[in-house]
Amino acid sequence: MTAPAVVSALTVDVEDYFQVQALADTVPRAAWEDMPRRVEKNTERLLAAFDRAGVHATFFVLGWVAERHPALIRRIVAGGHELASHGHGHERVDRLGPAGFRADIRRTRRRLEDTGGVAVVGYRAPTFSLNAATPWAFAILAEEGHRYSSSVYPVQHDLYGTPGAPRFPYRPDAGLLWEIPMTTLRTLGRNLPCSGGGWFRVLPYPAFRLALRRFHQAHAAPGVFYTHPWEIDPGQPRLAVRNRLSRFRHYVNLSRTAGRLERLLEDFAWDRMDRVFAGVLGEDGGNPASRRQFTTSAAAGGRTPASASAGRPADAASGGPGHTGR
Ligand SMILES: [Zn+2]
């Protein structure tokens, strides 16, 4: 008998090429409105690739993007994907402060739910900026109706990362909210990033595939992969990025990412976050603040029922893994 394949979570942070943290000095917020936007076309390409592969994903969308591309939001929902929040304008949580953070996530969730006609329960912080400086953020997320966050990256990095954070799903402060951290591979006493993003473009594809296989073999737990629409767009305008490291990180291998993604979709089993981690999130019946009635046509046509597949909660205290099976 063969072991059931581990189903991992496929996620997309829906933002445009000029909104990433590393380019914040190059394109100030005030200039965003004048930039040629490519996010809708690029997200459409991802939707088409996921459709061909027969997989569903979670799309963490900026409120800023949803305001300008409502039809894209409805297409994401109609495709059977999970709609989730990436905050409004890609501002770091540690810079927003508690009141600003609450206003940001409330505004975004309302916009996404009103446009997509489905409940939004997932959140990913811009630049993985939930960290030791934002201990208040998890409670605010729960109060504002979210059931999970996927915002902690337990690695060492100059722009983000919380190296000592748990590597598997846990409930911060024993609250209602689950944090589902980005995937890392524990090697030689260090957590190596194994979640996609820039590393997926820098490393040769077989190296990334090997790392994710190792993770699955070691823990039989779902991984969390993330990408961005701009990462498959070699035709995006080249910006005059002064910082060489930022320039390299943003532009390296853009022309190869789409092909690598197609291989990744073939080589592993994928699904949306809320289904992959249904065993974790469903444990206590969910967050009462999340509940809301939807009657729009998008809801009727697009919402697919949560399947029974998936993970059990991790033993956060011992740092043990969650498991999944199909
Ligand atoms: Zn982002």
Residues whose N, C-alpha, C, O or C-beta is under 5 A from the ligand:
A	BS01	ZN	D13 E15 P126 T127
